[in-house]
Amino acid sequence: MSAEIIFVVEEAAEGGYEAKALGHSIFTQGETLEEVREAVKDAVRCHFEDDQLPRIIRLHLVKDELLAV
């Protein structure tokens, strides 16, 4: 059992958010951050057996910002 799993969450080009797990083949998306949180929990439950579920899900929110000079 892994203690935690980390997801990188980024804004999607077409709107909403995409979440990708580091080190695992798990990808999900949602229109809002709340939807992504729920989708990530569901995806983790589907990916792992009960005795292999990580205890913690960490979301690393990445936001690109462009500044004009």
DADA-V308155 format. One record per pair of residues at least 6 apart in sequence whose ideal C-beta (glycine too) atoms are under 7 Angstrom apart, sorted by sequence separation. I is the first residue (numbers start at 0). J is the second residue. D is the distance in whole Angstrom. If there is no record, write none. Layout:
{{I | J | D} {I | J | D}}
//
This chain:
{{10 | 16 | 6} {11 | 17 | 5} {29 | 35 | 4} {9 | 16 | 7} {19 | 26 | 5} {28 | 35 | 7} {8 | 16 | 6} {9 | 17 | 6} {18 | 27 | 5} {29 | 38 | 5} {43 | 52 | 7} {8 | 18 | 5} {18 | 28 | 7} {28 | 38 | 7} {43 | 53 | 7} {17 | 28 | 5} {27 | 38 | 4} {6 | 18 | 4} {7 | 19 | 5} {16 | 28 | 6} {27 | 39 | 6} {6 | 19 | 6} {15 | 28 | 6} {16 | 29 | 6} {43 | 56 | 6} {6 | 20 | 5} {7 | 21 | 7} {15 | 29 | 6} {15 | 30 | 4} {27 | 42 | 5} {4 | 20 | 6} {5 | 21 | 5} {16 | 32 | 6} {40 | 56 | 7} {11 | 28 | 6} {18 | 35 | 5} {25 | 42 | 5} {39 | 56 | 6} {25 | 43 | 7} {4 | 23 | 7} {16 | 35 | 5} {39 | 58 | 7} {18 | 39 | 5} {25 | 46 | 5} {23 | 46 | 7} {8 | 35 | 6} {6 | 39 | 6} {4 | 43 | 6} {4 | 53 | 4} {0 | 50 | 7} {3 | 53 | 5} {6 | 56 | 7} {8 | 58 | 5} {0 | 51 | 6} {2 | 53 | 7} {3 | 54 | 7} {8 | 59 | 7} {1 | 53 | 5} {2 | 54 | 6} {3 | 55 | 4} {4 | 56 | 6} {5 | 57 | 5} {6 | 58 | 5} {7 | 59 | 5} {8 | 60 | 5} {9 | 61 | 5} {10 | 62 | 7} {2 | 55 | 6} {3 | 56 | 7} {6 | 59 | 7} {8 | 61 | 7} {3 | 57 | 6} {5 | 59 | 6} {7 | 61 | 6}}
//
